[in-house]
C-alpha cells in the first residue's frame, strides 16, 4: 500500500476515471447514435459537448478529489513515521532513489516535505525533496562506514 500511494496511483486513477465518467454519462443520457448523423453540424456540436463535459469532469475531479485524497496522503505520511526531525534516517519509497536509505538534513514542515542527503548533485537540482508519504522512517539506521542499502 505504501508503494501504491507513494507512486501517486490514487491520484492517477482518480484523475483518469472521474473526468472520463462525465462524458460517458453524457453519452449514456443523450444516446448520440440516434441523432449524430442526421445533420452535418451534429458531430461538431457533439464533439464540443464532449470536450466541455470532459473539462467539467476534470475540474470536478480536482475539486472533489482534494477532500477525498488529501486525508489519504496525510494519514499515509503519519503511518510512515512523520513528522521527521533533522538527523532521522528514512527509506525512500519512490522515484529514481527508491530503496535507498538517507539522512534528513532539512524539514519543510509547512509543505510536509523533507530534504534528504543524496549528494551535492541532487541538492543542486532539488531532487532530494520528498513528501512525507514518499519516505518511511528507518528503524535501524545504517552504519556510517557501510554503504546505505535497504530492502522494501
Secondary structure, 3 states (H helix, E strand, C coil): CHHHHHCCHHHHHHHHHHHHHHHHHHHHHHCHHHHCCCCCCHHHHHHHHHHHHHHHHHHHHHHHHHHHHHHHHHHHHHHCCCCCCCCCEEEECCHHHCCCEEEEEEEEHHHCEEEECCCHHHHHCCCCEEEHHHEEECCCCCCCCCCCCCCC
